[in-house]
């Protein structure tokens, strides 16, 4: 159980960083990262840092299979699209 909290804190920190950036840029007026993204850190299964056709970035893969980008937008959930570099 303790490991789940450590992992969730890492996910929460990533959510916080990208939510703060969106607030500073005027892209959102939501009061919390959870409101901005539509999920909590405990809903995240893993992070992806590369998507085929998009390049580097940050994508949250949720436990229910959905994938949300750092802007809070839904993305393709096909696992073969993430964290692989294709020439």
Secondary structure by P-SEA (a helix, b strand, c coil): caaaaaaaaaaaaaaaaaaaaaaaaccccccccccccccccccccccccccccccbbbbbbcccccccccccccccccccccccccc
